[in-house]
Amino acid sequence: MVLAAAFVVGGYVSLLASSSPDGLERVAEAQGFLMFSAQPAEGILTDYQMPGVDDAALATSLAGMIGTLFVFGALFFLGTSLYRIRSEDEEGIL
């Protein structure tokens, strides 16, 4: 159920996000040091765009869902690993 809610947020609600610059970017632009900022690294989902997907809304939605799956997978792996380590420690103590 939680994963389904995360998919809705990552896949649909992300389409409602503002394309305006955030507060830090706005201040950097106003103060004239935006040009010194680091450029984002090239990757598969840079700026929520996907290779081979021409529709920007679909690409944003898919990027949100892929990001949701990645975070869920990473946390699931971390959680099961930590649980396994803790279980092994408790068995050794008893």
PDB file of N, CA, C and O in Angstrom:
ATOM      1  N   MET A   1       0.821  -1.190   0.000  1.00  0.00           N
ATOM      2  CA  MET A   1       0.000   0.000   0.000  1.00  0.00           C
ATOM      3  C   MET A   1       0.874   1.266   0.000  1.00  0.00           C
ATOM      4  O   MET A   1       0.592   2.229  -0.713  1.00  0.00           O
ATOM      5  N   VAL A   2       1.938   1.242   0.815  1.00  0.00           N
ATOM      6  CA  VAL A   2       2.825   2.404   0.883  1.00  0.00           C
ATOM      7  C   VAL A   2       3.551   2.592  -0.442  1.00  0.00           C
ATOM      8  O   VAL A   2       3.735   3.720  -0.900  1.00  0.00           O
ATOM      9  N   LEU A   3       3.963   1.483  -1.057  1.00  0.00           N
ATOM     10  CA  LEU A   3       4.643   1.579  -2.357  1.00  0.00           C
ATOM     11  C   LEU A   3       3.696   2.134  -3.425  1.00  0.00           C
ATOM     12  O   LEU A   3       4.119   2.911  -4.281  1.00  0.00           O
ATOM     13  N   ALA A   4       2.435   1.748  -3.382  1.00  0.00           N
ATOM     14  CA  ALA A   4       1.451   2.278  -4.336  1.00  0.00           C
ATOM     15  C   ALA A   4       1.281   3.784  -4.149  1.00  0.00           C
ATOM     16  O   ALA A   4       1.203   4.527  -5.127  1.00  0.00           O
ATOM     17  N   ALA A   5       1.222   4.237  -2.898  1.00  0.00           N
ATOM     18  CA  ALA A   5       1.110   5.677  -2.624  1.00  0.00           C
ATOM     19  C   ALA A   5       2.357   6.407  -3.107  1.00  0.00           C
ATOM     20  O   ALA A   5       2.262   7.514  -3.637  1.00  0.00           O
ATOM     21  N   ALA A   6       3.526   5.794  -2.927  1.00  0.00           N
ATOM     22  CA  ALA A   6       4.770   6.409  -3.394  1.00  0.00           C
ATOM     23  C   ALA A   6       4.793   6.501  -4.920  1.00  0.00           C
ATOM     24  O   ALA A   6       5.303   7.474  -5.475  1.00  0.00           O
ATOM     25  N   PHE A   7       4.242   5.494  -5.597  1.00  0.00           N
ATOM     26  CA  PHE A   7       4.157   5.553  -7.059  1.00  0.00           C
ATOM     27  C   PHE A   7       3.258   6.689  -7.516  1.00  0.00           C
ATOM     28  O   PHE A   7       3.557   7.366  -8.499  1.00  0.00           O
ATOM     29  N   VAL A   8       2.152   6.901  -6.802  1.00  0.00           N
ATOM     30  CA  VAL A   8       1.247   8.001  -7.156  1.00  0.00           C
ATOM     31  C   VAL A   8       1.963   9.335  -7.001  1.00  0.00           C
ATOM     32  O   VAL A   8       1.866  10.207  -7.865  1.00  0.00           O
ATOM     33  N   VAL A   9       2.684   9.488  -5.893  1.00  0.00           N
ATOM     34  CA  VAL A   9       3.415  10.739  -5.672  1.00  0.00           C
ATOM     35  C   VAL A   9       4.527  10.888  -6.710  1.00  0.00           C
ATOM     36  O   VAL A   9       4.660  11.944  -7.328  1.00  0.00           O
ATOM     37  N   GLY A  10       5.321   9.841  -6.901  1.00  0.00           N
ATOM     38  CA  GLY A  10       6.445   9.921  -7.834  1.00  0.00           C
ATOM     39  C   GLY A  10       6.020  10.016  -9.284  1.00  0.00           C
ATOM     40  O   GLY A  10       6.678  10.683 -10.082  1.00  0.00           O
ATOM     41  N   GLY A  11       4.925   9.356  -9.633  1.00  0.00           N
ATOM     42  CA  GLY A  11       4.509   9.320 -11.029  1.00  0.00           C
ATOM     43  C   GLY A  11       3.526  10.386 -11.448  1.00  0.00           C
ATOM     44  O   GLY A  11       3.535  10.823 -12.599  1.00  0.00           O
ATOM     45  N   TYR A  12       2.675  10.811 -10.525  1.00  0.00           N
ATOM     46  CA  TYR A  12       1.638  11.772 -10.910  1.00  0.00           C
ATOM     47  C   TYR A  12       1.820  13.140 -10.260  1.00  0.00           C
ATOM     48  O   TYR A  12       1.789  14.161 -10.947  1.00  0.00           O
ATOM     49  N   VAL A  13       2.005  13.168  -8.968  1.00  0.00           N
ATOM     50  CA  VAL A  13       2.097  14.441  -8.260  1.00  0.00           C
ATOM     51  C   VAL A  13       3.350  15.203  -8.700  1.00  0.00           C
ATOM     52  O   VAL A  13       3.381  16.433  -8.648  1.00  0.00           O
ATOM     53  N   SER A  14       4.378  14.474  -9.132  1.00  0.00           N
ATOM     54  CA  SER A  14       5.595  15.148  -9.607  1.00  0.00           C
ATOM     55  C   SER A  14       5.323  16.016 -10.833  1.00  0.00           C
ATOM     56  O   SER A  14       6.086  16.939 -11.115  1.00  0.00           O
ATOM     57  N   LEU A  15       4.259  15.735 -11.553  1.00  0.00           N
ATOM     58  CA  LEU A  15       3.904  16.555 -12.725  1.00  0.00           C
ATOM     59  C   LEU A  15       3.410  17.937 -12.308  1.00  0.00           C
ATOM     60  O   LEU A  15       3.417  18.867 -13.114  1.00  0.00           O
ATOM     61  N   LEU A  16       2.984  18.076 -11.063  1.00  0.00           N
ATOM     62  CA  LEU A  16       2.458  19.354 -10.577  1.00  0.00           C
ATOM     63  C   LEU A  16       3.543  20.258  -9.994  1.00  0.00           C
ATOM     64  O   LEU A  16       3.259  21.386  -9.591  1.00  0.00           O
ATOM     65  N   ALA A  17       4.780  19.770  -9.948  1.00  0.00           N
ATOM     66  CA  ALA A  17       5.875  20.552  -9.376  1.00  0.00           C
ATOM     67  C   ALA A  17       6.139  21.794 -10.229  1.00  0.00           C
ATOM     68  O   ALA A  17       5.968  21.783 -11.448  1.00  0.00           O
ATOM     69  N   SER A  18       6.550  22.834  -9.572  1.00  0.00           N
ATOM     70  CA  SER A  18       6.828  24.089 -10.248  1.00  0.00           C
ATOM     71  C   SER A  18       8.139  24.011 -11.031  1.00  0.00           C
ATOM     72  O   SER A  18       9.108  23.408 -10.569  1.00  0.00           O
ATOM     73  N   SER A  19       8.164  24.611 -12.190  1.00  0.00           N
ATOM     74  CA  SER A  19       9.394  24.649 -12.985  1.00  0.00           C
ATOM     75  C   SER A  19      10.200  25.916 -12.677  1.00  0.00           C
ATOM     76  O   SER A  19      11.276  26.121 -13.237  1.00  0.00           O
ATOM     77  N   SER A  20       9.677  26.759 -11.788  1.00  0.00           N
ATOM     78  CA  SER A  20      10.400  27.968 -11.387  1.00  0.00           C
ATOM     79  C   SER A  20      11.623  27.584 -10.558  1.00  0.00           C
ATOM     80  O   SER A  20      11.629  26.539  -9.909  1.00  0.00           O
ATOM     81  N   PRO A  21      12.654  28.419 -10.576  1.00  0.00           N
ATOM     82  CA  PRO A  21      13.838  28.108  -9.774  1.00  0.00           C
ATOM     83  C   PRO A  21      13.511  28.106  -8.285  1.00  0.00           C
ATOM     84  O   PRO A  21      12.647  28.855  -7.828  1.00  0.00           O
ATOM     85  N   ASP A  22      14.212  27.255  -7.529  1.00  0.00           N
ATOM     86  CA  ASP A  22      13.989  27.226  -6.090  1.00  0.00           C
ATOM     87  C   ASP A  22      14.623  28.452  -5.436  1.00  0.00           C
ATOM     88  O   ASP A  22      15.247  29.266  -6.115  1.00  0.00           O
ATOM     89  N   GLY A  23      14.465  28.582  -4.126  1.00  0.00           N
ATOM     90  CA  GLY A  23      14.938  29.771  -3.419  1.00  0.00           C
ATOM     91  C   GLY A  23      16.429  30.013  -3.561  1.00  0.00           C
ATOM     92  O   GLY A  23      16.852  31.142  -3.811  1.00  0.00           O
ATOM     93  N   LEU A  24      17.238  28.960  -3.403  1.00  0.00           N
ATOM     94  CA  LEU A  24      18.687  29.108  -3.495  1.00  0.00           C
ATOM     95  C   LEU A  24      19.114  29.528  -4.901  1.00  0.00           C
ATOM     96  O   LEU A  24      19.995  30.372  -5.065  1.00  0.00           O
ATOM     97  N   GLU A  25      18.493  28.943  -5.892  1.00  0.00           N
ATOM     98  CA  GLU A  25      18.822  29.298  -7.281  1.00  0.00           C
ATOM     99  C   GLU A  25      18.394  30.734  -7.581  1.00  0.00           C
ATOM    100  O   GLU A  25      19.086  31.454  -8.301  1.00  0.00           O
ATOM    101  N   ARG A  26      17.268  31.144  -7.035  1.00  0.00           N
ATOM    102  CA  ARG A  26      16.784  32.513  -7.258  1.00  0.00           C
ATOM    103  C   ARG A  26      17.732  33.535  -6.632  1.00  0.00           C
ATOM    104  O   ARG A  26      18.024  34.562  -7.245  1.00  0.00           O
ATOM    105  N   VAL A  27      18.217  33.261  -5.409  1.00  0.00           N
ATOM    106  CA  VAL A  27      19.150  34.158  -4.738  1.00  0.00           C
ATOM    107  C   VAL A  27      20.472  34.213  -5.499  1.00  0.00           C
ATOM    108  O   VAL A  27      21.044  35.288  -5.681  1.00  0.00           O
ATOM    109  N   ALA A  28      20.956  33.047  -5.944  1.00  0.00           N
ATOM    110  CA  ALA A  28      22.210  33.003  -6.707  1.00  0.00           C
ATOM    111  C   ALA A  28      22.083  33.799  -7.995  1.00  0.00           C
ATOM    112  O   ALA A  28      23.026  34.475  -8.407  1.00  0.00           O
ATOM    113  N   GLU A  29      20.931  33.724  -8.627  1.00  0.00           N
ATOM    114  CA  GLU A  29      20.695  34.491  -9.856  1.00  0.00           C
ATOM    115  C   GLU A  29      20.641  35.984  -9.546  1.00  0.00           C
ATOM    116  O   GLU A  29      21.230  36.790 -10.266  1.00  0.00           O
ATOM    117  N   ALA A  30      19.941  36.354  -8.484  1.00  0.00           N
ATOM    118  CA  ALA A  30      19.807  37.772  -8.121  1.00  0.00           C
ATOM    119  C   ALA A  30      21.142  38.377  -7.698  1.00  0.00           C
ATOM    120  O   ALA A  30      21.403  39.548  -7.974  1.00  0.00           O
ATOM    121  N   GLN A  31      21.998  37.587  -7.025  1.00  0.00           N
ATOM    122  CA  GLN A  31      23.286  38.091  -6.547  1.00  0.00           C
ATOM    123  C   GLN A  31      24.388  37.966  -7.596  1.00  0.00           C
ATOM    124  O   GLN A  31      25.490  38.477  -7.399  1.00  0.00           O
ATOM    125  N   GLY A  32      24.103  37.299  -8.698  1.00  0.00           N
ATOM    126  CA  GLY A  32      25.045  37.235  -9.809  1.00  0.00           C
ATOM    127  C   GLY A  32      26.115  36.160  -9.707  1.00  0.00           C
ATOM    128  O   GLY A  32      27.134  36.254 -10.392  1.00  0.00           O
ATOM    129  N   PHE A  33      25.919  35.137  -8.873  1.00  0.00           N
ATOM    130  CA  PHE A  33      26.917  34.071  -8.816  1.00  0.00           C
ATOM    131  C   PHE A  33      26.364  32.721  -9.255  1.00  0.00           C
ATOM    132  O   PHE A  33      26.945  31.685  -8.931  1.00  0.00           O
ATOM    133  N   LEU A  34      25.264  32.716  -9.979  1.00  0.00           N
ATOM    134  CA  LEU A  34      24.684  31.478 -10.489  1.00  0.00           C
ATOM    135  C   LEU A  34      25.621  30.798 -11.482  1.00  0.00           C
ATOM    136  O   LEU A  34      25.655  29.571 -11.576  1.00  0.00           O
ATOM    137  N   MET A  35      26.387  31.613 -12.229  1.00  0.00           N
ATOM    138  CA  MET A  35      27.284  31.053 -13.244  1.00  0.00           C
ATOM    139  C   MET A  35      28.397  30.200 -12.634  1.00  0.00           C
ATOM    140  O   MET A  35      29.009  29.391 -13.331  1.00  0.00           O
ATOM    141  N   PHE A  36      28.664  30.378 -11.324  1.00  0.00           N
ATOM    142  CA  PHE A  36      29.718  29.610 -10.660  1.00  0.00           C
ATOM    143  C   PHE A  36      29.217  28.277 -10.117  1.00  0.00           C
ATOM    144  O   PHE A  36      30.001  27.501  -9.572  1.00  0.00           O
ATOM    145  N   SER A  37      27.938  28.005 -10.256  1.00  0.00           N
ATOM    146  CA  SER A  37      27.390  26.763  -9.718  1.00  0.00           C
ATOM    147  C   SER A  37      27.861  25.574 -10.549  1.00  0.00           C
ATOM    148  O   SER A  37      28.159  25.700 -11.737  1.00  0.00           O
ATOM    149  N   ALA A  38      27.920  24.427  -9.897  1.00  0.00           N
ATOM    150  CA  ALA A  38      28.352  23.199 -10.576  1.00  0.00           C
ATOM    151  C   ALA A  38      27.248  22.735 -11.525  1.00  0.00           C
ATOM    152  O   ALA A  38      26.062  22.824 -11.207  1.00  0.00           O
ATOM    153  N   GLN A  39      27.639  22.259 -12.651  1.00  0.00           N
ATOM    154  CA  GLN A  39      26.681  21.719 -13.604  1.00  0.00           C
ATOM    155  C   GLN A  39      26.278  20.316 -13.169  1.00  0.00           C
ATOM    156  O   GLN A  39      27.113  19.571 -12.657  1.00  0.00           O
ATOM    157  N   PRO A  40      25.023  19.941 -13.360  1.00  0.00           N
ATOM    158  CA  PRO A  40      24.608  18.599 -12.951  1.00  0.00           C
ATOM    159  C   PRO A  40      25.333  17.527 -13.769  1.00  0.00           C
ATOM    160  O   PRO A  40      25.647  17.721 -14.943  1.00  0.00           O
ATOM    161  N   ALA A  41      25.583  16.418 -13.129  1.00  0.00           N
ATOM    162  CA  ALA A  41      26.257  15.309 -13.802  1.00  0.00           C
ATOM    163  C   ALA A  41      25.333  14.720 -14.865  1.00  0.00           C
ATOM    164  O   ALA A  41      24.113  14.690 -14.704  1.00  0.00           O
ATOM    165  N   GLU A  42      25.928  14.265 -15.928  1.00  0.00           N
ATOM    166  CA  GLU A  42      25.143  13.606 -16.973  1.00  0.00           C
ATOM    167  C   GLU A  42      24.712  12.239 -16.464  1.00  0.00           C
ATOM    168  O   GLU A  42      25.487  11.542 -15.808  1.00  0.00           O
ATOM    169  N   GLY A  43      23.512  11.866 -16.757  1.00  0.00           N
ATOM    170  CA  GLY A  43      23.005  10.571 -16.318  1.00  0.00           C
ATOM    171  C   GLY A  43      21.787  10.183 -17.124  1.00  0.00           C
ATOM    172  O   GLY A  43      21.408  10.867 -18.075  1.00  0.00           O
ATOM    173  N   ILE A  44      21.195   9.109 -16.746  1.00  0.00           N
ATOM    174  CA  ILE A  44      20.032   8.601 -17.478  1.00  0.00           C
ATOM    175  C   ILE A  44      18.827   9.510 -17.278  1.00  0.00           C
ATOM    176  O   ILE A  44      18.075   9.756 -18.221  1.00  0.00           O
ATOM    177  N   LEU A  45      18.634  10.014 -16.057  1.00  0.00           N
ATOM    178  CA  LEU A  45      17.436  10.793 -15.738  1.00  0.00           C
ATOM    179  C   LEU A  45      17.735  12.258 -15.465  1.00  0.00           C
ATOM    180  O   LEU A  45      17.055  12.878 -14.647  1.00  0.00           O
ATOM    181  N   THR A  46      18.725  12.820 -16.121  1.00  0.00           N
ATOM    182  CA  THR A  46      19.081  14.217 -15.920  1.00  0.00           C
ATOM    183  C   THR A  46      17.895  15.111 -16.287  1.00  0.00           C
ATOM    184  O   THR A  46      17.332  14.994 -17.375  1.00  0.00           O
ATOM    185  N   ASP A  47      17.528  15.993 -15.376  1.00  0.00           N
ATOM    186  CA  ASP A  47      16.377  16.900 -15.541  1.00  0.00           C
ATOM    187  C   ASP A  47      15.080  16.147 -15.825  1.00  0.00           C
ATOM    188  O   ASP A  47      14.202  16.652 -16.525  1.00  0.00           O
ATOM    189  N   TYR A  48      14.965  14.952 -15.287  1.00  0.00           N
ATOM    190  CA  TYR A  48      13.772  14.112 -15.419  1.00  0.00           C
ATOM    191  C   TYR A  48      13.438  13.767 -16.869  1.00  0.00           C
ATOM    192  O   TYR A  48      12.282  13.486 -17.186  1.00  0.00           O
ATOM    193  N   GLN A  49      14.423  13.785 -17.740  1.00  0.00           N
ATOM    194  CA  GLN A  49      14.212  13.412 -19.124  1.00  0.00           C
ATOM    195  C   GLN A  49      14.795  12.027 -19.354  1.00  0.00           C
ATOM    196  O   GLN A  49      15.810  11.661 -18.761  1.00  0.00           O
ATOM    197  N   MET A  50      14.145  11.266 -20.216  1.00  0.00           N
ATOM    198  CA  MET A  50      14.604   9.910 -20.499  1.00  0.00           C
ATOM    199  C   MET A  50      14.901   9.775 -21.980  1.00  0.00           C
ATOM    200  O   MET A  50      14.163  10.298 -22.815  1.00  0.00           O
ATOM    201  N   PRO A  51      15.982   9.074 -22.311  1.00  0.00           N
ATOM    202  CA  PRO A  51      16.290   8.862 -23.721  1.00  0.00           C
ATOM    203  C   PRO A  51      15.185   8.042 -24.380  1.00  0.00           C
ATOM    204  O   PRO A  51      14.724   7.042 -23.829  1.00  0.00           O
ATOM    205  N   GLY A  52      14.777   8.472 -25.540  1.00  0.00           N
ATOM    206  CA  GLY A  52      13.763   7.748 -26.302  1.00  0.00           C
ATOM    207  C   GLY A  52      12.335   8.125 -25.971  1.00  0.00           C
ATOM    208  O   GLY A  52      11.412   7.645 -26.630  1.00  0.00           O
ATOM    209  N   VAL A  53      12.120   8.966 -24.975  1.00  0.00           N
ATOM    210  CA  VAL A  53      10.768   9.402 -24.609  1.00  0.00           C
ATOM    211  C   VAL A  53      10.668  10.885 -24.945  1.00  0.00           C
ATOM    212  O   VAL A  53      11.312  11.719 -24.309  1.00  0.00           O
ATOM    213  N   ASP A  54       9.854  11.206 -25.953  1.00  0.00           N
ATOM    214  CA  ASP A  54       9.752  12.586 -26.417  1.00  0.00           C
ATOM    215  C   ASP A  54       8.770  13.424 -25.608  1.00  0.00           C
ATOM    216  O   ASP A  54       8.932  14.640 -25.516  1.00  0.00           O
ATOM    217  N   ASP A  55       7.754  12.795 -25.020  1.00  0.00           N
ATOM    218  CA  ASP A  55       6.749  13.511 -24.242  1.00  0.00           C
ATOM    219  C   ASP A  55       7.332  13.874 -22.870  1.00  0.00           C
ATOM    220  O   ASP A  55       7.664  12.990 -22.080  1.00  0.00           O
ATOM    221  N   ALA A  56       7.451  15.166 -22.595  1.00  0.00           N
ATOM    222  CA  ALA A  56       8.075  15.623 -21.346  1.00  0.00           C
ATOM    223  C   ALA A  56       7.293  15.172 -20.122  1.00  0.00           C
ATOM    224  O   ALA A  56       7.899  14.802 -19.116  1.00  0.00           O
ATOM    225  N   ALA A  57       5.972  15.191 -20.177  1.00  0.00           N
ATOM    226  CA  ALA A  57       5.157  14.776 -19.028  1.00  0.00           C
ATOM    227  C   ALA A  57       5.340  13.286 -18.754  1.00  0.00           C
ATOM    228  O   ALA A  57       5.464  12.881 -17.598  1.00  0.00           O
ATOM    229  N   LEU A  58       5.359  12.481 -19.789  1.00  0.00           N
ATOM    230  CA  LEU A  58       5.559  11.045 -19.627  1.00  0.00           C
ATOM    231  C   LEU A  58       6.959  10.753 -19.089  1.00  0.00           C
ATOM    232  O   LEU A  58       7.127   9.896 -18.221  1.00  0.00           O
ATOM    233  N   ALA A  59       7.957  11.460 -19.602  1.00  0.00           N
ATOM    234  CA  ALA A  59       9.330  11.263 -19.137  1.00  0.00           C
ATOM    235  C   ALA A  59       9.464  11.641 -17.661  1.00  0.00           C
ATOM    236  O   ALA A  59      10.137  10.939 -16.906  1.00  0.00           O
ATOM    237  N   THR A  60       8.840  12.728 -17.245  1.00  0.00           N
ATOM    238  CA  THR A  60       8.873  13.146 -15.841  1.00  0.00           C
ATOM    239  C   THR A  60       8.190  12.109 -14.956  1.00  0.00           C
ATOM    240  O   THR A  60       8.697  11.765 -13.889  1.00  0.00           O
ATOM    241  N   SER A  61       7.051  11.619 -15.400  1.00  0.00           N
ATOM    242  CA  SER A  61       6.320  10.615 -14.643  1.00  0.00           C
ATOM    243  C   SER A  61       7.119   9.316 -14.519  1.00  0.00           C
ATOM    244  O   SER A  61       7.199   8.736 -13.436  1.00  0.00           O
ATOM    245  N   LEU A  62       7.706   8.863 -15.617  1.00  0.00           N
ATOM    246  CA  LEU A  62       8.517   7.647 -15.584  1.00  0.00           C
ATOM    247  C   LEU A  62       9.758   7.816 -14.710  1.00  0.00           C
ATOM    248  O   LEU A  62      10.140   6.901 -13.980  1.00  0.00           O
ATOM    249  N   ALA A  63      10.382   8.986 -14.789  1.00  0.00           N
ATOM    250  CA  ALA A  63      11.556   9.250 -13.950  1.00  0.00           C
ATOM    251  C   ALA A  63      11.174   9.227 -12.475  1.00  0.00           C
ATOM    252  O   ALA A  63      11.932   8.720 -11.649  1.00  0.00           O
ATOM    253  N   GLY A  64      10.013   9.767 -12.139  1.00  0.00           N
ATOM    254  CA  GLY A  64       9.543   9.721 -10.756  1.00  0.00           C
ATOM    255  C   GLY A  64       9.299   8.298 -10.285  1.00  0.00           C
ATOM    256  O   GLY A  64       9.627   7.959  -9.148  1.00  0.00           O
ATOM    257  N   MET A  65       8.727   7.463 -11.142  1.00  0.00           N
ATOM    258  CA  MET A  65       8.474   6.071 -10.776  1.00  0.00           C
ATOM    259  C   MET A  65       9.778   5.278 -10.657  1.00  0.00           C
ATOM    260  O   MET A  65       9.925   4.459  -9.751  1.00  0.00           O
ATOM    261  N   ILE A  66      10.711   5.516 -11.559  1.00  0.00           N
ATOM    262  CA  ILE A  66      12.002   4.827 -11.489  1.00  0.00           C
ATOM    263  C   ILE A  66      12.753   5.255 -10.230  1.00  0.00           C
ATOM    264  O   ILE A  66      13.362   4.424  -9.557  1.00  0.00           O
ATOM    265  N   GLY A  67      12.711   6.530  -9.916  1.00  0.00           N
ATOM    266  CA  GLY A  67      13.340   7.014  -8.689  1.00  0.00           C
ATOM    267  C   GLY A  67      12.704   6.406  -7.450  1.00  0.00           C
ATOM    268  O   GLY A  67      13.401   6.063  -6.495  1.00  0.00           O
ATOM    269  N   THR A  68      11.386   6.272  -7.462  1.00  0.00           N
ATOM    270  CA  THR A  68      10.671   5.649  -6.349  1.00  0.00           C
ATOM    271  C   THR A  68      11.105   4.200  -6.187  1.00  0.00           C
ATOM    272  O   THR A  68      11.369   3.753  -5.071  1.00  0.00           O
ATOM    273  N   LEU A  69      11.182   3.462  -7.293  1.00  0.00           N
ATOM    274  CA  LEU A  69      11.631   2.073  -7.237  1.00  0.00           C
ATOM    275  C   LEU A  69      13.068   1.960  -6.737  1.00  0.00           C
ATOM    276  O   LEU A  69      13.387   1.061  -5.959  1.00  0.00           O
ATOM    277  N   PHE A  70      13.923   2.858  -7.177  1.00  0.00           N
ATOM    278  CA  PHE A  70      15.322   2.829  -6.755  1.00  0.00           C
ATOM    279  C   PHE A  70      15.444   3.053  -5.258  1.00  0.00           C
ATOM    280  O   PHE A  70      16.156   2.318  -4.574  1.00  0.00           O
ATOM    281  N   VAL A  71      14.750   4.068  -4.744  1.00  0.00           N
ATOM    282  CA  VAL A  71      14.812   4.363  -3.307  1.00  0.00           C
ATOM    283  C   VAL A  71      14.199   3.222  -2.504  1.00  0.00           C
ATOM    284  O   VAL A  71      14.758   2.824  -1.482  1.00  0.00           O
ATOM    285  N   PHE A  72      13.060   2.688  -2.947  1.00  0.00           N
ATOM    286  CA  PHE A  72      12.435   1.568  -2.251  1.00  0.00           C
ATOM    287  C   PHE A  72      13.374   0.367  -2.229  1.00  0.00           C
ATOM    288  O   PHE A  72      13.547  -0.266  -1.187  1.00  0.00           O
ATOM    289  N   GLY A  73      13.984   0.048  -3.379  1.00  0.00           N
ATOM    290  CA  GLY A  73      14.908  -1.080  -3.448  1.00  0.00           C
ATOM    291  C   GLY A  73      16.116  -0.895  -2.546  1.00  0.00           C
ATOM    292  O   GLY A  73      16.526  -1.828  -1.856  1.00  0.00           O
ATOM    293  N   ALA A  74      16.688   0.299  -2.547  1.00  0.00           N
ATOM    294  CA  ALA A  74      17.858   0.567  -1.709  1.00  0.00           C
ATOM    295  C   ALA A  74      17.502   0.447  -0.228  1.00  0.00           C
ATOM    296  O   ALA A  74      18.256  -0.154   0.538  1.00  0.00           O
ATOM    297  N   LEU A  75      16.366   1.008   0.184  1.00  0.00           N
ATOM    298  CA  LEU A  75      15.965   0.923   1.585  1.00  0.00           C
ATOM    299  C   LEU A  75      15.573  -0.497   1.974  1.00  0.00           C
ATOM    300  O   LEU A  75      15.837  -0.921   3.099  1.00  0.00           O
ATOM    301  N   PHE A  76      14.954  -1.230   1.071  1.00  0.00           N
ATOM    302  CA  PHE A  76      14.599  -2.624   1.345  1.00  0.00           C
ATOM    303  C   PHE A  76      15.863  -3.458   1.536  1.00  0.00           C
ATOM    304  O   PHE A  76      15.949  -4.251   2.474  1.00  0.00           O
ATOM    305  N   PHE A  77      16.834  -3.283   0.656  1.00  0.00           N
ATOM    306  CA  PHE A  77      18.100  -4.007   0.767  1.00  0.00           C
ATOM    307  C   PHE A  77      18.815  -3.645   2.065  1.00  0.00           C
ATOM    308  O   PHE A  77      19.308  -4.528   2.767  1.00  0.00           O
ATOM    309  N   LEU A  78      18.873  -2.370   2.383  1.00  0.00           N
ATOM    310  CA  LEU A  78      19.521  -1.929   3.613  1.00  0.00           C
ATOM    311  C   LEU A  78      18.801  -2.488   4.843  1.00  0.00           C
ATOM    312  O   LEU A  78      19.443  -2.958   5.783  1.00  0.00           O
ATOM    313  N   GLY A  79      17.488  -2.436   4.832  1.00  0.00           N
ATOM    314  CA  GLY A  79      16.714  -2.948   5.957  1.00  0.00           C
ATOM    315  C   GLY A  79      16.890  -4.434   6.168  1.00  0.00           C
ATOM    316  O   GLY A  79      17.081  -4.880   7.299  1.00  0.00           O
ATOM    317  N   THR A  80      16.828  -5.219   5.086  1.00  0.00           N
ATOM    318  CA  THR A  80      17.009  -6.661   5.239  1.00  0.00           C
ATOM    319  C   THR A  80      18.436  -6.994   5.653  1.00  0.00           C
ATOM    320  O   THR A  80      18.647  -7.924   6.432  1.00  0.00           O
ATOM    321  N   SER A  81      19.407  -6.262   5.151  1.00  0.00           N
ATOM    322  CA  SER A  81      20.801  -6.502   5.533  1.00  0.00           C
ATOM    323  C   SER A  81      21.024  -6.207   7.011  1.00  0.00           C
ATOM    324  O   SER A  81      21.655  -6.996   7.716  1.00  0.00           O
ATOM    325  N   LEU A  82      20.513  -5.084   7.478  1.00  0.00           N
ATOM    326  CA  LEU A  82      20.665  -4.731   8.893  1.00  0.00           C
ATOM    327  C   LEU A  82      19.905  -5.693   9.794  1.00  0.00           C
ATOM    328  O   LEU A  82      20.376  -6.023  10.882  1.00  0.00           O
ATOM    329  N   TYR A  83      18.746  -6.143   9.357  1.00  0.00           N
ATOM    330  CA  TYR A  83      17.973  -7.104  10.150  1.00  0.00           C
ATOM    331  C   TYR A  83      18.734  -8.422  10.260  1.00  0.00           C
ATOM    332  O   TYR A  83      18.784  -9.032  11.328  1.00  0.00           O
ATOM    333  N   ARG A  84      19.319  -8.852   9.155  1.00  0.00           N
ATOM    334  CA  ARG A  84      20.084 -10.100   9.133  1.00  0.00           C
ATOM    335  C   ARG A  84      21.300  -9.994  10.052  1.00  0.00           C
ATOM    336  O   ARG A  84      21.587 -10.928  10.800  1.00  0.00           O
ATOM    337  N   ILE A  85      22.007  -8.884  10.006  1.00  0.00           N
ATOM    338  CA  ILE A  85      23.184  -8.688  10.857  1.00  0.00           C
ATOM    339  C   ILE A  85      22.771  -8.682  12.332  1.00  0.00           C
ATOM    340  O   ILE A  85      23.439  -9.290  13.169  1.00  0.00           O
ATOM    341  N   ARG A  86      21.683  -8.003  12.644  1.00  0.00           N
ATOM    342  CA  ARG A  86      21.225  -7.940  14.027  1.00  0.00           C
ATOM    343  C   ARG A  86      20.766  -9.308  14.520  1.00  0.00           C
ATOM    344  O   ARG A  86      21.024  -9.672  15.668  1.00  0.00           O
ATOM    345  N   SER A  87      20.086 -10.071  13.658  1.00  0.00           N
ATOM    346  CA  SER A  87      19.638 -11.407  14.031  1.00  0.00           C
ATOM    347  C   SER A  87      20.826 -12.317  14.312  1.00  0.00           C
ATOM    348  O   SER A  87      20.798 -13.096  15.265  1.00  0.00           O
ATOM    349  N   GLU A  88      21.864 -12.226  13.496  1.00  0.00           N
ATOM    350  CA  GLU A  88      23.052 -13.047  13.696  1.00  0.00           C
ATOM    351  C   GLU A  88      23.764 -12.661  14.989  1.00  0.00           C
ATOM    352  O   GLU A  88      24.295 -13.532  15.679  1.00  0.00           O
ATOM    353  N   ASP A  89      23.784 -11.386  15.327  1.00  0.00           N
ATOM    354  CA  ASP A  89      24.405 -10.942  16.571  1.00  0.00           C
ATOM    355  C   ASP A  89      23.642 -11.462  17.781  1.00  0.00           C
ATOM    356  O   ASP A  89      24.250 -11.881  18.766  1.00  0.00           O
ATOM    357  N   GLU A  90      22.322 -11.437  17.716  1.00  0.00           N
ATOM    358  CA  GLU A  90      21.522 -11.915  18.832  1.00  0.00           C
ATOM    359  C   GLU A  90      21.653 -13.417  19.015  1.00  0.00           C
ATOM    360  O   GLU A  90      21.626 -13.904  20.145  1.00  0.00           O
ATOM    361  N   GLU A  91      21.796 -14.160  17.923  1.00  0.00           N
ATOM    362  CA  GLU A  91      21.982 -15.599  18.029  1.00  0.00           C
ATOM    363  C   GLU A  91      23.318 -15.922  18.681  1.00  0.00           C
ATOM    364  O   GLU A  91      23.417 -16.886  19.441  1.00  0.00           O
ATOM    365  N   GLY A  92      24.334 -15.141  18.399  1.00  0.00           N
ATOM    366  CA  GLY A  92      25.648 -15.364  18.986  1.00  0.00           C
ATOM    367  C   GLY A  92      25.677 -15.076  20.469  1.00  0.00           C
ATOM    368  O   GLY A  92      26.449 -15.689  21.205  1.00  0.00           O
ATOM    369  N   ILE A  93      24.842 -14.147  20.920  1.00  0.00           N
ATOM    370  CA  ILE A  93      24.814 -13.772  22.330  1.00  0.00           C
ATOM    371  C   ILE A  93      24.093 -14.843  23.140  1.00  0.00           C
ATOM    372  O   ILE A  93      24.509 -15.172  24.251  1.00  0.00           O
ATOM    373  N   LEU A  94      23.015 -15.386  22.585  1.00  0.00           N
ATOM    374  CA  LEU A  94      22.222 -16.376  23.327  1.00  0.00           C
ATOM    375  C   LEU A  94      22.938 -17.656  23.325  1.00  0.00           C
ATOM    376  O   LEU A  94      22.454 -18.635  23.893  1.00  0.00           O
TER     377      LEU A  94
END
